[in-house]
Amino acid sequence: MKNKKSSYTEIMKSRNSMKNVPSEHPVLDMYIQMVLDEALFNRKRFLLEERINDALDTKNETLFMKLSKEYKVLRKLG
């Protein structure tokens, strides 16, 4: 059996065609999506908190105000 390497484009095309197939486990898929969304939210929040702390440390009021507004919006979503 030959070891066939697939290009990135071929892999993405095959993944897109798989998206049209109904899932056998819709509840599991929904749970997985929720876990991923929560992880992304927490990561964004953590990075934003770090940037806010850096702005405070450097006494950059303009950046602090901008990041604080972003943080406020992010907290409303979560």
N, C-alpha and C positions, 0 to 999 in steps of 0.2 A: 504494500500500500504506500503510495507516495504521500509525502508530507507537503500538503498544499498550503501556501501562505495566502491569506486573503488580504486585500487592500482595505484601507480604512473605508473607502467609498462602498465597497462590496458589503462590508460588515454593517454599515449604517443603512444601506438599502434593505438588507435582510431583517434588521431590527424594525425598520419602518413597516415592512410587510407583515411582521409579526404583531404589530400594534392593532391591526385590523381584525385579528382573531379574538373572539370573545374569551375572556378569562374563565378558567375552570373554578377559580377561587376568588370571586370578587371581594369578599369581606377581607381576606388575607391581603389582597392587593391594596385595598383601602387602608388597612392598618399599616402596611409597609410605607405607603405614601405619607401617612400621618407622622410616622416615626422620622422619615426623611425631612419632612417639613419642619418638625420640631428641632431636629438637629441643625438645620440650616438657620432657623430663627435664632437659636442659642449662639451659634457661631457669629452671626452678624451682630448680635447684641454684645457679645464679648469683645469683638474687634472695635465696635463703636465706643464701648466703655474705655478701652485702652487708648483710643485716639483722643477721647475727651480728657482722660487723665494726662496724656502728653501735652495737650493744649493748656491745661491748667499748670503743669510743671513749667512750661515755657512762657506762661503768662500771655498767651495769644488769645485775647478776648474775642476777636472776630471769628477765629476758627472755633473757639469754644461755643459761641452763640449758634453758629451754623450746625455744629455737631449735636448740640443740645436739642435743637429743633428736630433733627433727624431722629434722635433717640426718643423724643416725645411721640413722634409719629409711629415709630417701631413699637413702642410700648402699648400704644392704642391697638395695634394689630394683634398683639400677643395677649 
